Amino acid sequence: MHKKLFEPIRIGTIELPNRIKFPPLALSYAVDDMVTDRLKNFYAERAKGGVGFIGLSFGLTRLEQGPFPGIYDDKFIPGLKEIVEVVHNYGAKIFAQFGAGYYWSFSDGPVELVGPSGTSLSKRPGTPFRLGGPLDQRHAVERALTIDEIKSIMTTYGEAAHRAKEAGLDAVEFIASTGYMVSRFIYPLTNKRTDQYGGSFENRMRFLLEIIESCKKSVGEDYPLMCRISGAQLIEGGYTLEDSKLIASMLEKAGICAIDVIGGGWHEASVASLTSSVPPGAKIFFAEEIKQAVNIPVAANGRITDPILAEQIISQGRADLVSLARALIADPDLPIKAKKGRFDDIRPCICCCRCFETVDTGVICSVNARAGREGQYDIKPSAKPKKIAIIGGGPAGMEAASVAALRGHRVTLCEKGSQLGGQLIIAAIPPYKDEISKFRDYLNHQVEKSGVEVRLGEEITPQAIKSIMADAVIVATGASPLIPSIPGAEGKNVITALEVLTGRKEVGEEVVIIGGGMVGCETAEYLAQRGKKVTILEMLERLASDIPKAVRWELLQRLGKAGVRMETKVNIIEITENGVNGKRNGEVEFFKGNNIVIAAGMKPEGELGKYLTGIGAEVYTIGDQLKPQKIAEAMESGIRVASGI
């Protein structure tokens, strides 16, 4: 790997040690808009891991439930200086990103939904990202800003830029993308003003250009100012890539010293951009095209999680920097590992979008339980190494095994199957879930390199555990399909979703799936791709309610296009040889099917833990053995127990 990715680059008056940019994130780690140890630890870990340029997003005004630290008052400067210091100590540079979203508070007034033209959110293209306002925005209507209020916002930007410089941040970046306030002034679909801030392209750009001018007056001509833009709006009537090139050119003339380019973004377009169904690097061409229109550095975004792909982007001249967001949440040490060629040691992002789903409560990562918990789970050598037996080789058991071994414990990992991975093996089978296989490979590699003794194909009993003579036992035996108590559920035509996905049982041409959660919907897509006629029955009002929003809409869209029949609010009465009888709104309905597939949830596997209390060892339970859960919870339980023994 030719390491063009790790060559330094200048952004205005500053020099970055490499071309890897960690873009600003909505994390909800601040408390009362103040910097916390949790926030500092998170960014310290990424700086320590070798990233060159770190972004920190700020709230420019007092909000309700804002996910960012504040910068609208001088009282925030001391906390910001602490983050800057720790980032600089590791050799990285750090910039402030300003992005007024949908809400604003003038002076001590209320938090209001405001924008250029008084657009209804229910009519606005795309799904807005909630910034500091109520969760339910479906029927909200923004209030159009007055000229005086626009000028006030510009002043606020300038004051915030001054505080950023005072705190030691190396640059400021403006968001003019993803449907936020500045971009809504630029977009013709959301800016219907008839004054100097609406109408012509130049007038719609005026708001952003005057913000830039306000900040330059506040921080001086030499302080680096950058901008993030969309490559195109990706909706009918929206602006195009050619428009974005013109925007980029105008920004360069206005003194912007670097441009970050995203595709369309899930906030403003019904086009998939975040999920694993999107090919890696699919939106890079936007940055590549815009790079031809300017002479300042351009950063590329869009499903870049692989450092080899990142290297190709830079070495081929398609962009000057690459923004790695989720990849660096999943593994903050990715830059160091990539530079040393340790690709098997990079913990891969699986593009599950769980991080987006937890923005309001504190971002968590499915594959990296330490993200946002760096201070809580600091892996240190054990003062008293022990012999540990772990029963179950799923994600929780594998994570516990490698963490315990890293701490100096002698670990034996027992798995009754022929391979490690547990439910990850099955989870990787449905369409567009290949990333999970990469994660399983990573866990396997960590178990192997940490010196864990692995025993496959052994049915573990209390007697077998006694023979290991362990000081501690971790039970991670996983879960098995829950079969609901429905008349006919024991019929020969009834099988589980796991049996379908693993190919252990075949189905006929017409299939009814009982359960419309993630497993049921993914199994439906799997069968539909094989030409089966599929019906999903769900007792709740919504299908796929256990799937992150950023993934859910796209999956349901694909199911609809594949001809899958999706029925909700159906209570199953009985299963027959020819289908399912269900009741909805007091009426009995029949749903025909050759096979009935059960996808009604999981239950803990076995009761081994109950029989281990008398073996003279500490006993812990993790993963699905505690209760059926997602990958994130399983991984967290594994590291929590292993780091505490």
Secondary structure, 3 states (H helix, E strand, C coil): CCCHHHCCEEECCEEECCCEEECCCCCCCCECCECCHHHHHHHHHHHHCCCCEEEEEEECCCCCCCCCCECCCHHHHHHHHHHHHHHHHCCCEEEEEECCCCEEECCCCCEEEEECCCCECCCCCCCCCCCCCCCCCCCCECEECCHHHHHHHHHHHHHHHHHHHHHCCCEEEEEECCCCHHHHHHCCCCCCCCCCCCCCHHHHHHHHHHHHHHHHHHHCCCCCEEEEEECCCCCCCCCCHHHHHHHHHHHHHCCCCEEEEECCCCCCCCCCCCCCCCCCCCCHHHHHHHHCCCCCCEEECCCCCCHHHHHHHHHCCCCCEEECCHHHHHCCCHHHHHHCCCHHHCCCCCCCCHHHHCCCCCCCCCCCCCCCCCCCCCCCCCCCCCEEEEECCCHHHHHHHHHHHHCCCEEEEEECCCCCCCHHHHHCCCCCCHHHHHHHHHHHHHHHHCCCEEEECCCCCHHHHHHHCCCEEEECCCEEECCCCCCCCCCCCEEEHHHHHCCCCCCCCEEEEECCCHHHHHHHHHHHCCCCEEEEECCCCCCCCCCCHHHHHHHHHHHHHCCCEEECCCEEEEECCCEEEEEECCEEEEEECCEEEECCCEEECCCHHHHCCCCCCEEEECHHHCCCCCHHHHHHHHHHHHHHC
